[in-house]
Amino acid sequence: MKPPDGRIRFHLDENVAAALAVALRLRDMDVTKTNNARLAGASDRHARRRLLATPGGADHAGIVFCLTDPQNLGKLVRGLALIHEVLVPEEMRSRVEYL
């Protein structure tokens, strides 16, 4: 399902720092986090429609493997912002990126 604005939407799993979600939202990106979406430990259609940023993986619209070290927050924000700016959801489907 293509988002209404045609932009990539992100879903961060429970192992990703909440600060990353805050930083991405400050850049006007659509971001959910497993803890906030009440999806902890579950595979859900909500998460499947979003690019997943995770240190683990599953079947999703695209996966970004990232380090969870707080020292890398700026690098993660810049990397996810770049993906958001240059790709559309169809380009991320079945794709894996490493940040």
Secondary structure, DSSP 8 states (H G I E B T S, - for coil): ---TT----EEE-TTS-HHHHHHHHHTT--EEEHHHHT-TT---HHHHTSEEEESS--SSS-EEE----GGGHHHHHHHHHHHHHH--HHHHTT-EEE-
